[in-house]
Amino acid sequence: MARILVVDDNDDIRRMLRQLLERAGYDVADTHSADDALRSYREKPADLLIVDLLMPEKQGMTSIPEFLREFPDVKILAISGAGRQFLALAKKLGAQRAYTKPLELDELMQGVKELLGD
């Protein structure tokens, strides 16, 4: 079973993604901050990281290169409600997929399946 780590400061989005992904058969962990995500990933790596790009404290934009430096094979799916320019930048930084909020759940799940080889 693939493990997914969801990083978003919005409790409702984290909860919704957790439920969606668990119903699809994935093992899901979640956290509200990029720093917590990095600690969690070090303790128990995930097959996929879903990260919000704009969060208080440390942004997902900052954490993408950080994750890739430490874990070059990590698969990253970025999400953001801040506009397409942020999603384009996330891809330049190394995210393999990027989606706007509000999320199109079918599209997101397709991206998850593609990245995990399902």
N, C-alpha and C positions, 0 to 999 in steps of 0.2 A: 504494500500500500504506500503510495507516494505521500510525502509529508510536505505541507505548505505552511509557510509563515506569513501571516498577514500583519502589516504595519500601517496603522491609521490612527490618528488622534481622535476620530469621531467614533464613539462607542456604538452608535446605531449601525454604521457601515461595517465595523468590525464584526458585530453580531450577525448581521445579514450575510456577510461573506462567509463567516464560519458555518452558518446553517446551510447555505447553498453548497459549499464545498464538501461538508460532511455528508450531506444527502447524496452527493455524487460519489461517495466512497473514499474520500481523502482523509488523511490524518491531518488535523489543522491545529496550529498554535497561533496565538495572536498577541500583539502588544501595541501599546499606545505611542511608543517613541522609537526613534531610530537607534538610540543608544541601547535601549533594552533589547531591541531586535538583534543587534550585533552580539550582545552578551548571550542571548538565547541561542543564536546560531552557532556560536563557539561551543556551547555546551551540547547542543543536539542539532546538527546541520539539517537543513530542509532541502527538498528537491526543487522547490520553487519559492521565491520571495515575491510577495505582492506588496508594493510599497506606495503609499501616498506621497506625492512630491512636495506638498506644502504643509508642514506641521510646525507647531511652536517648538522652541528649543533648537532642535536640529532637523533640518529639512531632508526629505527623501533625496533631493538633488545632491546634497552633500554626501549622503550615505551610499548612493549607488557606486561611485568610484571607490569609496572606502571598502565596501563589500568585495568589489572586483579585485582590488589590490590583495586583499587577504585570502579571498576564495575565488580564483580566476574562473572556475567552472560554474559558478552560481548562475542560475536562470532567474531573470528579473522581469516582472511584469509591473509597470508603473501605472498609477491611476491619479487623476487630478481633475478638479473642477475649475482650475485657474486659467484654462485656455490651451489651445493647441500648440502654441509656441513653447510651453513648458513640456509638453509631451514630445515634441521634436527634439528638444534639448536632452530630455531623458534618454532618448534613443541614441543620441550622439555620445552620451556618457556611458552607454553600455546596456541599457534596458532592451530586451529583445522584443517586447510588446508594450504598447502604451494606449490607455483608454481614458476617455473623458467621463467625468461625473456630470449628471447622473449616469450610472452605468447601464449599458445594455447587457443584461445578464447572459443572454445566449451568445453574444459576441465575446464576452469575457470568458465564458466557459470554453468556447472554441479555442481561444488563445491559450488557456490553461492546458487543455488537452494536447494542443500542438507542441507546446514547450515541454510537456512531460512525455511526449511520444505515445499518448493514448489513442 
